[in-house]
């Protein structure tokens, strides 16, 4: 299981519908809003 970097929910990588790649690493999201927030400012959620 991956952790959504925005809301901290667990996300199953095999069934995740929302995925972004940043600096060569994939991040998985529970919902499109979390993905949009991350895509807008990834460093905010990774620090």
One Martini backbone bead per residue (centre of mass of N, CA, C, O) as a GRO file, in nm:
protein
   47
    1UNK     BB    1   0.098   0.036   0.020
    2UNK     BB    2   0.020   0.361  -0.022
    3UNK     BB    3   0.068   0.711   0.041
    4UNK     BB    4  -0.101   0.985   0.041
    5UNK     BB    5   0.056   1.298   0.044
    6UNK     BB    6  -0.198   1.472   0.122
    7UNK     BB    7  -0.404   1.276   0.325
    8UNK     BB    8  -0.271   0.983   0.419
    9UNK     BB    9  -0.388   0.763   0.266
   10UNK     BB   10  -0.447   0.454   0.163
   11UNK     BB   11  -0.309   0.302  -0.143
   12UNK     BB   12  -0.354   0.095  -0.410
   13UNK     BB   13  -0.141   0.050  -0.669
   14UNK     BB   14  -0.313  -0.155  -0.849
   15UNK     BB   15  -0.598   0.048  -0.831
   16UNK     BB   16  -0.509   0.319  -0.896
   17UNK     BB   17  -0.630   0.616  -1.068
   18UNK     BB   18  -0.417   0.817  -0.920
   19UNK     BB   19  -0.118   0.935  -1.087
   20UNK     BB   20   0.216   1.049  -1.020
   21UNK     BB   21   0.518   1.198  -1.144
   22UNK     BB   22   0.823   1.265  -0.942
   23UNK     BB   23   1.143   1.242  -0.973
   24UNK     BB   24   1.097   0.922  -1.060
   25UNK     BB   25   0.832   0.903  -0.884
   26UNK     BB   26   0.551   0.748  -0.758
   27UNK     BB   27   0.215   0.870  -0.693
   28UNK     BB   28  -0.070   0.809  -0.486
   29UNK     BB   29  -0.435   0.851  -0.509
   30UNK     BB   30  -0.772   0.875  -0.391
   31UNK     BB   31  -0.813   1.153  -0.557
   32UNK     BB   32  -0.828   1.417  -0.774
   33UNK     BB   33  -0.771   1.645  -0.566
   34UNK     BB   34  -0.499   1.537  -0.466
   35UNK     BB   35  -0.355   1.537  -0.737
   36UNK     BB   36  -0.385   1.839  -0.801
   37UNK     BB   37  -0.238   1.947  -0.552
   38UNK     BB   38   0.030   1.808  -0.612
   39UNK     BB   39   0.081   1.914  -0.905
   40UNK     BB   40   0.096   2.217  -0.815
   41UNK     BB   41   0.278   2.131  -0.520
   42UNK     BB   42   0.486   1.892  -0.434
   43UNK     BB   43   0.678   2.011  -0.208
   44UNK     BB   44   0.459   2.057   0.008
   45UNK     BB   45   0.416   1.723   0.046
   46UNK     BB   46   0.742   1.636   0.084
   47UNK     BB   47   0.841   1.810   0.350
   0.00000   0.00000   0.00000
